Amino acid sequence: MKAVILSGGLGTRLKPFTEVIPKPLLPIGEKAILEVQIERLKKNGFDEIYLATNYKSSYIESFFGDGSRYGVKLTISKEDAPLGTAGPLTLLKDRLTEPFLVMNGDILTLLDFRQFYEYAVAKSFPLSIGIKKEILPFAFGNISFDGDYVTDIQEKPNFELFILAGIYIMTPAIFEHVPQGQYFGMDTLITNLIASGIKIPKYNINEYWLDIGRITDYETAQEVYKEKFQ
């Protein structure tokens, strides 16, 4: 099975760390973020992995080589100019001839990738997306009222949101909807598919999931890695 890891981001919110090291190579415990992802994918049956790179691409290529030490076939794909989150896939169009997984290079998760893959393949649509329920605490009491009179108070209620988890399963049909060699984002792709009337299956991620986008997230990742991934 094939997977693409989007590894070209600048990691702006993780400066100053990313001024020297590309975000996917930042260490978590004794491994780089990308190493953890590759090993998780390998464990779930993905043995052909493409790293879509841009920023400090040579660092990533030197670090991983051909992937043989991880038991996978690893290929580096490099953008000449930023192509967003969906655009880089067009550089691999000739190789992605069967359903494939795509994930952001800053995700730490215990997701059963194979189970998601099999679910999406059975649905057989161009795109299936992973979603994650997030519970966000609210710092104030919520007041309900009728005219001038209070009818209820909900003390510091939580908001439940379902967010895009940065993990997708696609079929080759997706390339009919992604312009070749142009900057193009996943959000635009999803919006366009919906507007075209194409169904997009969603898959609930119940396992652990963390987007390492900020310094506080990176600190959390260090603690979680020791507890859940070692």
N, C-alpha and C positions, 0 to 999 in steps of 0.2 A: 504494500500500500504506500501511497505517496503523500507527502505533507510539505507545505511551504510555511516557513517561519519568516514573518516580516521583521527584518532586523536592521532597517535603514534609518530609524528615527534619530533625531539629534539629542533626545534626552534633556531638553532645556530645563525641565523642572527638577532635574537631578544634578544640576551644576552645584558645586565645582567638580564633582566626581567625573562627569562625562566630558569635561574639557580635555581630559587625558585618556580616558578609557571609554569606548563606545558602550552604551547602556547594556546591550545584551551580554557583554563580557564582565560586567560588575560582579564581584564575588558574593555568593551566598554560602556561608560556611566555607567548605574547601572547594566548591565548584562555582563556575560562572553560571549566570541565569540560563544561558543557552544550553549549557551542558545538562542542566537539570531537565530542560524541556526535551532535548534530544533523547535522553535516557528514558524519560516517561513515554515518549512516542515509540521508541524501540520496544519497550515492554508491552505496548499495546498493538504491536504488529506492523508498525510503520518502518519500513527498512530503506526507503528512498526519500531523502529529505533535501529540500532546496532552501538555501538561506538567501532571501532577497535583501541585498545590502545597498548602502549608499555611503553614509557617514563613516569614515575610518574603516572602509571595507577591507583594506589590506591587513588590518589588525585581526579581523575575524577570520580571513582566509589563512593567515599564518598560524592562528591558534588551532583551527580544526583540521586543516589539511583535507584529505579525502574522506574522513569519517570512519576509516577502518578500525580505529581504536575503540569506537563506540558500537561496532558491528553493523553500521549502516553505510549506504552509498550516499555521500554528501557532495552537493554541487553548490558553488557560490554563483549567484546571479547579481550583477552589479548594474545599477542605474547610472546613466551618464548625466541625468538631470532628475530632480525629485519627481516621482510619479504618484505620490499619495499612498493610500492604503490598498487600493484595488488595481491601479495602473501597473505596478510591478509584475503582476501576474501575466500580463501580455508578453513579457519577455520570455516566459516559459511556456507559451501556448503550444508549441510543437511537442513538448515533453509531457504535458498534462493531458493525456489522451484517455484518462479514466477518472472516475470520481476521486477527489483529493481533498485533504484537510488543509485549512489555512488558519494560522493563529498569529497573534501579535507576539513580538519578541520580548515582552515585559510581563507575561502572565505566569503566575505560579499556581498550579492547580493539580489536584488529584483526580481530575475527571477521567472516567473510563472512555478514552478516545475511541476505542474500537466499537463500543456500544453506541456512541453518538454516530459514528460512521455507518454502522449497519442500519440504524434507524433512518438516517438520511437517504441512504441508497434505496431502501425500501420505498420511501416516499417518491423518489425519482424526479425531483424538481431541480432547476439549475442551482438554487441556493437554499441551504438550511442554516439557521443561525442558533448559536448557543446563547441562552439568556440566564441571568442569575438574579435571584431575589435579594434585594438589599433592604435592610431595616434601618432607617435614619431617625435618630432621636430628635425631638423638637424641644427647644429650650423654654417654651412658654406654655401657659395654660390656654386652651382653646375655648372661647366663650360662645355659647349659643344664646340667641335672644329673640323675643317677639315684641316688636315695637320698642318701647322704653324699658322692658323688663327682661331680666336674665332668666332663661329657662334651663340652662344646663352649663356645666363646666367639665371639660375633659383635661385633667392635669397632665401637661407635658406628653401629649400623644406621640406615638411613633408613626412615621410614614413608611409604607411598604411600596417599594418600586421594583419593577423588573427592568434590568439594564442589559444592554448589549455587552456580551462577555468577551468579545474579541476573538472568538473561535467559530469557524465556519466549515461546513462541508459543501463543496461545489462539484458540479459536473462540467464536462467540456462545453456544454451548451451556454455556460455563463459568458463565454467569450463573444457571443453575439450581442452582449449588452455592455461590454467594456471597450472603450475606444483604444485602439492600438497606439502605444507609445505616448499617451497623454496623461497629464495629471488628473487622477480620478479617484475619488474616495469611496469607501464602503457605504457611507451614509447616502451619497448620491446614487450609488448602485441600488441600494435597498428601496429608496424612494422611487426610482425609475421603474423597478420591477413591480412595485405596488400599483403605480400609475398605469402600467401596461396590463394589469389584471392577472399577473403571474403570482401564484400562491407561493408563500415563503414559510415552510414549516419551522417551528421553533422547538428547541430542545432544552428542557429545564436542567440546569447544572445544580445538582444537590450536593456534590462533593465540595471540598475546600477549593476556594478560588480567591486570588488576590491580584489586582492590577498594581504593578510596582511603578507608579507614576510620579510619586513625590518622595521627598526625603523620609517622611514619617512612614510611608509604605515600605521603603527599603529597610528601615529599622525593624518593622514588623516582620518582614520576610526573613530576616536573620533569626528571629526567635522561632518562627513557625517551621523553618527548615529543620532545626534541631528536633522539634517535637514530632513532625509529621513525615519528613522526607528522608531522614537518615536511617 
